[in-house]
Amino acid sequence: MTHDPQPSGLSCGLNFLIDSEWTPEQAYAVFQLLDDLRDRILAKYQLAIMEQMREEHGGEVEPLPFDNPYLWISDEIPF
């Protein structure tokens, strides 16, 4: 079985299965969770990530956008 190439470049590792019978609501909830996780990571590490991208790709990189520039103000989980 051949797997699609990963953006990370990894070619081996543990399989990560996603339920093929999620409802649209479940899929959207997971999508939102991942988007929120991305925002949290960028809020903390955006400059370091951009520097790493410059090293890997050479030259200038576009700033990495995230949805909430004030994310650091609240650590409450909304559920």
C-alpha positions in Angstrom: 0.0 0.0 0.0 1.4 3.4 -1.0 0.7 6.4 1.1 0.4 10.0 -0.1 3.5 12.1 0.6 3.3 14.2 3.8 4.0 17.9 3.9 6.6 17.1 6.7 8.5 14.8 4.3 8.1 11.9 6.6 7.9 8.6 4.8 7.3 6.2 7.7 5.6 6.3 11.1 2.4 5.4 12.7 -0.8 5.4 10.7 -3.4 8.0 11.8 -6.8 6.8 10.8 -9.7 9.2 10.5 -13.3 7.9 10.8 -14.8 7.8 7.4 -18.3 8.1 8.8 -18.1 11.4 10.6 -21.1 13.7 10.2 -20.4 17.1 8.7 -20.8 18.6 12.2 -18.1 16.3 13.6 -15.7 17.0 10.8 -16.2 20.7 11.2 -15.6 20.5 15.0 -12.3 18.7 14.4 -11.4 21.3 11.7 -12.1 24.1 14.2 -10.0 22.4 16.9 -7.1 22.1 14.5 -7.5 25.7 13.4 -7.5 26.8 17.1 -4.4 24.7 17.8 -2.7 26.3 14.8 -3.5 29.7 16.2 -2.2 28.8 19.6 1.1 27.5 18.2 1.5 30.6 16.0 0.8 33.0 18.9 3.7 31.4 20.8 6.1 30.4 18.0 5.4 32.6 14.9 8.8 34.2 14.7 10.7 31.0 15.3 8.5 29.2 12.7 9.1 31.9 10.2 12.9 31.7 10.8 12.8 28.0 10.3 10.8 28.5 7.0 13.5 31.0 5.8 16.2 28.5 6.5 14.4 25.7 4.7 13.1 27.6 1.8 15.6 30.5 1.5 14.8 34.1 1.4 11.8 36.0 2.6 8.6 34.3 3.7 5.1 35.8 4.1 3.9 36.4 7.7 1.8 33.5 8.9 -1.7 34.7 9.7 -3.8 33.6 12.6 -7.3 34.4 13.5 -7.0 35.9 17.0 -4.1 38.3 17.7 -5.4 38.5 21.3 -5.4 34.8 21.9 -3.0 35.0 24.8 -5.4 37.1 26.9 -7.7 34.1 27.8 -6.7 30.6 28.5 -10.3 29.5 29.1 -11.5 26.5 27.1 -14.9 27.3 25.7 -16.6 24.0 26.4 
